[in-house]
């Protein structure tokens, strides 16, 4: 099998994954689940969503390992070690961002034990969230694109991840606007989406804030 066919297989797989993942994250699907299974689904929805997302992503790894590919470049030392160092920094940043996000809420465990799971989340505007609206995406992309050995399969997967994160951020922010209202709209005006570069219209967030949902 030619390596170009591998690219097509990866695109088909990732498109199916992205469609499923986006549908499950959509508010209409979540509201439908509440109507069918009752209000208690709010307590388990995030956890089940994460489990499904993790399981359905697993086939990507054997596909990347087994499908024919072509090496595009190998960064030589010492630049390779600088890139690996950048990847380690990205992993550290990702870990800190997860803690700032609220690890248990992100995983869906906080909602399981919360008295009111629908109100268990807050809008965190401090830490890395004061520099970029989606630090988890930013550090994930930083880790991916600093890979010192690039193949046609990896390049395809990284491009698809980048596209998915970018497009997915719009759907995620639509949900956050519905949840937090004007507080999130103001946050959008101050902080960049994916790359922590401030433009002239951006106003930095000075202090950390945790905003409850708008009622």
N, C-alpha and C positions, 0 to 999 in steps of 0.2 A: 504494500500500500504506500502511495506517495505521501510525503509529509503535508502536501497541500490539502489532502483529504482529511488529515488530522485536524486542521484548522476548521474545516466545515463541521466536523463532529463536535468540536469544542464550542463552536458558535451555537449549534442546535441545542446542546446540553445546557449551556449557560442561559440561553433564551428561555428554555422551559423552566429552569430554576428561578430566573428573575420574575417571570410571569406568576409562578406559584407563590413566591415569597411576597411579591407586591400585592397580590390579591388577598393573601392572609393578613397583610398589614393594613389594608384599606378599611376605613371606618364603616362603609356599607356592609362589608362581610362580617365585621365584628358585631355590628348591630343586628344582622341577621342571625348570628350565632346566639345572641342574647334572647332574641324572640323565640328561637327554636328550643334552646336548652335552658333558658331561664336566666335571671339576673346573676346567679352564682357563677356563670361562665367568666365574668369579669375577673374573678379571683384566679383562674387558671389559664386564661387566654395567653398571656405573655409567656408563661413557662412552656406551654404546649407549642406555641409559635416558635420559640427558640429551639425546642427539641426537633421539630419538623425541619426547621431551617438547617440545623446541624447535620441531621441524618441525610437529607437530600443533597447536601453539598459534598458528602464523603466520596461519591463516585468520581468527583473531579480529580482527586489525587492519583488513583490508578490510571485514569485517562492520561494525565500528564506524564506519568511514568512509563506507560506501555505504548502509547501511540507513537508512530514514527515522527521524528522531528529533525530539525536542522539547526546546528549551532550558528548563531549570528555573530556573537563576539564573546571573548573572554578577557576581562580587564586584568592586566598584569599587575604584579606587585611593584611598588608599594601602594598604588592607587586602589587595588583590590581590598587591602586591609582598611583603608580609609572608608570605603563603601561598607564594609562589614561593621566597622565602628559606628557608622551612621545608622545601620540597621539595628544595632544594639541600643542606640539612643532612641530610635523609633519605638522599639519594644518597651523601653522604660517609660517613654512618653505615653504610650498606649496604656500601660498599667496604671499610671497616675491618672490619666483621663477616665479610665474605668472607675477608679475610686471616687473621682470628682463627680462622675455621672451618678454614682450610687450603685455599687456592684450588684447588690441583692435585688434592687429594683430593676436593673438592666436584665438580670437573669430571669426575673419573674418570680423570685422567691419572696420578696417583700409583699407582693400583692396577695400571696397565698395566706399569709398570717395577718395581714392588715385588717383592722375593724371595718374600714371603708376602702376597699381596694381601688375603686375608681378615683379616689382622692389621695392616693398614697404617693403620688409623684409631685415634685417641685421643679420649677424652672431655675436651674443653676446658671448664674451669669458670671461666676467668678472662675479663678484658676485659668486653665487653658480655654475655657469657654469665653473668657474676656478677650481672647485673641482670634478665635476662629469658631464659627457656629457648630462645626462638626469635627471636633478634634479626633474622635475615633476614626473617622474616615481619613483625615489628614495623615495621622501617624501610620495607618494601615497602608496608604498609598506610598508614603515615604519608605516604608520597609520594602514594599514590592519593587519599586523602581530603582532602589539601590542594590538590587541583586547583581553581583559582579559577573555572573555567567548567564547569558541570555540565549534562549532558543526560540524557534518559531512558535512552539506551543506555549512557552511562558509569556512571550510577547502578546500572543492572542489573549491568553487568560488575563494578563495585567491590564490590557486595553479594555477588556470586557468588564473587569472589576471597576476600573476608573469610570467608565460610562455608567455602570450601575449605581455607584456611589453618588455620582453627580445627579443623575436623573432621580434616584431614590431620595435625595435630600429635598427635592421639591415636594414629593408626596409626604415626607416626614414633617416638613415645615407646615404643610396644609393642616395636618393633624394638630401640630403644636399651636397654630393660630386659633383653631377651634377650641383648644383646651385653655390657652392662656390669654387669648385676645390681644388687646392693645399692648400689653407688656411685651409680647413676642414681636409684634410689628415694630415697636421702638427698638428692640434688640437687633432686628434685621437691618435697621438703618445704621446702626453703630458698628457692627462686627461683620467681617468678611465671611463668606460661605464656607469655602474649603481651603483656601490658601491664606495664611495669616499675614497678609500685606494690607496695610491701611492706605486707603485712598483719601483724597482731600475731603470727601463728603463723610468719611468715617469719623465718629467721635469715640475715643477710647472709653471703656468702662473702668472707672477708677476703683470702685470697691466691690467686693463680692456681695451678691444678692441672691436670695432664694425666694422666688415669687410663686405664690400659690395660684391655682387655677382661677380664672376670672369667673365670677358668678353674676 
